[in-house]
Amino acid sequence: MKKYFYLLTMLAVVLSMTACSDDDNHPNTNVLDKPEVTVPDVKESSAVITWKAIGNATAYIYSLNNGNEQSTDQNTIQLTGLEPEKSYTFKVKAQKTGSIYFEDSEYAEITFTTTSEVTVYRIATFADDWDKWYYEYNDNGTVKRVYRLNGEELDREWLFAYDGNSVTVTGKNAYTMTLNSQGYVATFVDGSNTYEYTYDENGYMTKAVKNGNIASNITIENGNITQWTRFSDGVEQFKVQTYSAVPNVGGAHCIYAEGSGPSRWLVETGLFGKASANCHTSSGWQHSAVASTYTFEYDENSCIKEESKNYDGDIEKFYYTYFSE
């Protein structure tokens, strides 16, 4: 009798375990793998956190700086509303919701620091020793008006009208432009001349074509225009620039491919690609023994205030002021 009772008891235990199992493939308790966390993108007020998906996990429990825990079924989180230059600690663990046979993983932890707050500068005025241009912008940062004064009176102006990726300039000159997906000028029509431009993935102009013929090839190294070319009687000539380690904080377009079509005042609108990242020290034609050298004065924000160009003893000066946001 005891033997039959023992067998019935064992059978009941087996049936009970079978009925309660929520995963036939895992009859014993398992601990989920710990996520491997990385921070592939950090900015001044946001960060992207990602980790490899964990097998059998249905949710991930995470927190920031030991704050309230939150849950997601994704393996990527974008954090927003962060403060610049602040350290944050992110924790996450894997979980199989409702399972009694899978325990939560250990917490994975990573610490990161947001970047400095970025100040955007735009040219407010640009001047040489003779003329001065004033710049006005739309709320989205695109230029809407450039003008010059004669004393206190308006001398000339250029008005910029946008329609999708088309820009029409009226006033002293009539220009038409089309913009590429980066917001830079892809085609520029000035009277009978049509210019086409190529840019690299970072927004630096690398080639200018005039009426179907190459007008300039531009070399970019470490964010600087180190060389641009022009053609004279079919021969390509090379103008070479050198740079210091001083950053070009305000984004002044002191160096640009001068054969690319637009005048310098128009390049300073920012429509024709990024400015060199650093301040230049020299610029000269490869076939010439004489090169221009440059010195600068800077404003309180370390932006170029005055550029002084010395070509074999002849001095030219250029002047800048800025808007910031």
C-alpha positions in Angstrom: 0.0 0.0 0.0 2.9 2.3 0.9 4.5 1.5 -2.5 1.3 2.5 -4.4 1.0 5.7 -2.4 4.6 6.7 -3.1 4.1 6.1 -6.9 0.9 8.2 -6.9 2.7 11.0 -5.1 5.6 11.1 -7.5 3.2 11.1 -10.5 1.3 14.1 -9.0 4.6 16.0 -8.6 5.6 15.3 -12.3 2.1 16.4 -13.6 2.2 19.5 -11.5 5.7 20.5 -12.8 4.5 19.9 -16.4 1.4 22.0 -16.0 3.2 24.9 -14.4 6.1 25.1 -16.9 6.0 28.3 -19.1 8.9 27.1 -21.4 9.3 23.4 -22.1 12.8 24.0 -23.4 14.0 25.5 -20.1 12.8 23.3 -17.2 15.5 24.7 -14.9 16.0 28.3 -13.8 18.3 30.3 -16.2 19.9 33.7 -15.8 19.7 35.9 -18.8 22.9 37.2 -20.3 24.1 40.7 -19.2 23.7 43.3 -21.9 26.8 44.8 -23.5 26.2 48.6 -23.6 27.7 51.2 -25.9 27.1 54.9 -26.4 27.7 55.5 -30.1 26.5 59.1 -30.2 26.7 61.8 -27.6 25.8 65.5 -28.1 25.3 68.5 -25.7 21.7 67.6 -24.8 21.2 64.0 -26.1 22.7 60.6 -26.3 22.0 57.3 -28.0 22.5 54.1 -25.9 22.5 50.7 -27.5 23.2 47.1 -26.6 23.1 43.7 -28.2 19.7 42.0 -28.1 19.7 39.2 -25.5 18.2 35.8 -26.4 14.9 34.9 -24.5 14.6 38.5 -23.2 11.3 40.2 -23.8 12.0 43.5 -22.1 14.9 45.7 -20.8 14.7 47.6 -17.6 16.8 50.8 -17.5 17.5 53.9 -15.5 19.6 57.0 -15.7 21.6 58.3 -12.7 19.6 55.8 -10.5 16.3 57.5 -11.3 13.0 55.8 -12.0 13.2 52.5 -13.8 11.6 52.3 -17.2 11.0 49.4 -19.6 11.4 49.0 -23.3 11.3 46.0 -25.7 14.0 47.7 -28.0 17.8 47.5 -27.7 18.3 51.2 -28.4 17.3 54.2 -26.4 17.6 57.9 -27.3 18.0 60.1 -24.3 17.0 63.8 -24.7 16.8 66.8 -22.5 20.3 66.3 -21.0 22.5 69.1 -19.8 25.8 70.0 -21.5 29.1 68.9 -20.0 27.4 66.6 -17.4 28.3 63.0 -16.5 25.5 60.4 -16.7 25.3 56.8 -15.6 23.0 54.5 -17.6 22.0 51.0 -16.2 20.1 48.3 -18.0 19.2 44.7 -17.4 17.5 42.0 -19.5 14.2 40.4 -18.4 11.8 37.8 -19.6 8.5 39.1 -18.5 6.3 36.7 -16.4 8.8 33.8 -16.5 9.7 31.8 -13.4 12.4 29.9 -15.3 14.4 32.9 -16.4 15.9 35.3 -13.9 16.7 38.9 -14.8 20.3 39.5 -15.9 22.7 41.5 -13.9 22.7 45.2 -14.5 25.1 46.5 -17.2 26.3 50.0 -16.5 28.0 52.7 -18.5 29.0 56.3 -17.8 29.2 59.0 -20.4 29.6 62.8 -20.5 27.6 65.1 -22.7 29.5 67.6 -24.9 29.8 71.3 -24.5 27.0 73.5 -25.7 27.6 74.4 -29.3 27.3 78.1 -30.2 26.4 78.8 -33.8 27.9 81.9 -35.3 26.7 83.7 -38.5 28.4 86.6 -40.3 26.8 89.9 -39.3 29.1 92.1 -41.3 32.0 91.5 -43.6 34.3 94.3 -44.8 37.5 95.0 -46.7 39.3 98.3 -46.8 36.7 99.8 -49.1 33.3 98.2 -48.7 31.1 96.6 -46.0 28.3 94.1 -46.4 25.5 93.6 -43.8 23.7 90.2 -43.4 20.2 89.4 -42.3 18.9 85.9 -41.7 15.6 83.9 -41.5 14.6 82.1 -38.3 16.0 78.9 -39.8 19.4 80.4 -40.3 19.3 80.9 -44.1 20.3 84.3 -45.4 17.4 86.6 -46.4 19.1 89.9 -47.2 22.6 91.3 -47.8 23.1 95.0 -48.3 25.7 97.8 -48.5 25.5 101.4 -47.4 26.9 104.6 -48.8 27.2 106.7 -45.7 23.8 106.3 -44.0 22.0 105.6 -47.3 21.3 102.2 -48.9 23.7 101.7 -51.7 22.7 98.2 -52.9 21.0 95.1 -51.7 20.4 91.4 -52.5 17.2 89.7 -51.5 17.0 85.9 -51.1 13.6 84.1 -51.8 13.3 80.4 -51.1 10.9 78.0 -52.8 11.7 74.4 -51.8 15.3 73.8 -52.9 15.2 76.8 -55.3 16.6 80.2 -54.3 16.1 83.4 -56.3 18.3 86.4 -55.6 17.1 89.8 -56.7 18.3 93.4 -56.3 21.7 94.6 -57.4 22.3 91.3 -59.2 19.9 88.5 -60.4 21.0 85.0 -59.4 19.2 81.7 -59.3 20.3 78.7 -57.3 19.3 75.2 -56.5 20.2 73.6 -53.2 21.3 70.0 -52.5 20.1 67.8 -49.7 22.8 69.3 -47.4 21.4 72.8 -48.0 24.3 74.0 -50.1 24.2 75.4 -53.6 24.3 72.7 -56.2 23.8 75.0 -59.2 24.4 78.7 -59.5 23.3 80.7 -62.5 24.8 84.2 -62.9 23.8 85.7 -66.2 25.0 83.4 -69.1 27.2 81.3 -66.7 26.0 78.2 -65.0 28.1 76.7 -62.2 27.7 73.2 -60.7 29.2 72.1 -57.4 30.2 68.9 -55.7 30.6 68.5 -51.9 31.9 65.8 -49.7 29.9 64.1 -47.0 30.9 66.8 -44.4 29.7 69.7 -46.5 33.0 70.9 -48.0 33.1 72.0 -51.7 35.4 69.7 -53.7 34.7 70.6 -57.3 33.3 73.5 -59.3 32.2 73.2 -63.0 31.5 76.2 -65.2 29.4 75.8 -68.3 30.2 72.1 -68.4 34.0 72.5 -67.9 35.9 72.0 -64.6 36.7 75.4 -63.1 38.3 74.3 -59.8 39.3 71.2 -58.0 39.4 71.6 -54.2 41.4 69.4 -51.8 40.2 69.1 -48.2 42.4 67.8 -45.4 41.4 67.7 -41.8 38.5 70.0 -42.5 40.7 72.6 -44.2 40.9 73.7 -47.9 44.6 72.9 -48.4 44.5 73.4 -52.2 42.3 74.7 -54.9 42.9 75.1 -58.6 42.1 77.2 -61.6 42.7 76.7 -65.3 44.8 79.1 -67.5 45.0 78.4 -71.2 44.0 74.8 -70.4 46.7 74.4 -67.8 45.6 73.6 -64.2 47.3 75.9 -61.6 47.4 75.0 -57.9 47.0 77.4 -55.0 48.2 75.9 -51.7 47.2 76.9 -48.2 48.8 76.1 -44.8 47.0 76.3 -41.4 47.7 76.8 -37.8 46.1 74.8 -35.0 43.9 77.8 -34.1 40.2 77.0 -34.8 38.1 79.1 -37.1 35.4 79.5 -34.5 33.1 81.9 -36.4 33.3 80.0 -39.7 34.7 82.9 -41.7 35.2 81.9 -45.4 38.6 83.6 -45.7 39.8 80.8 -48.0 37.6 79.6 -50.8 38.0 78.5 -54.4 38.1 81.9 -56.1 37.4 80.5 -59.5 34.2 78.8 -58.3 31.8 81.6 -59.3 30.5 83.6 -56.4 32.2 86.6 -54.9 33.6 86.4 -51.4 30.7 88.4 -49.8 28.3 85.8 -51.3 30.4 82.9 -50.1 30.2 84.4 -46.6 26.4 83.6 -46.6 27.4 80.0 -45.9 25.5 78.7 -49.0 28.6 77.4 -50.7 29.8 74.8 -48.2 31.7 74.8 -45.0 34.5 77.1 -44.1 37.9 75.7 -43.2 38.1 74.5 -39.7 41.3 76.3 -38.8 42.9 79.7 -39.4 45.3 79.8 -42.4 48.9 81.0 -42.2 49.8 81.2 -45.9 48.3 81.0 -49.4 50.2 81.0 -52.6 50.4 79.7 -56.2 52.5 76.6 -56.6 54.3 78.1 -59.6 55.2 81.3 -57.7 58.0 82.0 -55.2 55.9 84.5 -53.3 53.0 83.6 -51.1 50.7 85.6 -48.9 51.0 85.3 -45.2 48.2 86.0 -42.7 47.8 87.3 -39.1 44.6 87.7 -37.2 42.9 89.6 -34.4 40.1 87.8 -32.5 37.0 88.9 -30.7 35.9 87.9 -27.1 34.5 84.6 -28.5 37.7 83.7 -30.3 36.1 84.5 -33.7 38.2 86.2 -36.4 37.7 89.9 -36.0 40.4 91.1 -38.4 42.3 89.2 -41.1 45.6 90.8 -42.3 47.0 89.6 -45.6 50.6 90.4 -46.4 51.6 89.8 -50.0 55.3 90.8 -50.5 54.8 93.8 -48.3 51.4 94.9 -49.6 48.8 94.7 -46.8 45.1 94.1 -47.2 42.7 93.8 -44.3 39.3 92.2 -43.9 36.9 92.6 -41.0 34.1 90.5 -39.4 31.4 90.8 -36.8 29.0 88.0 -35.9 25.6 87.0 -34.7 25.5 84.0 -32.3 22.8 81.6 -31.1 
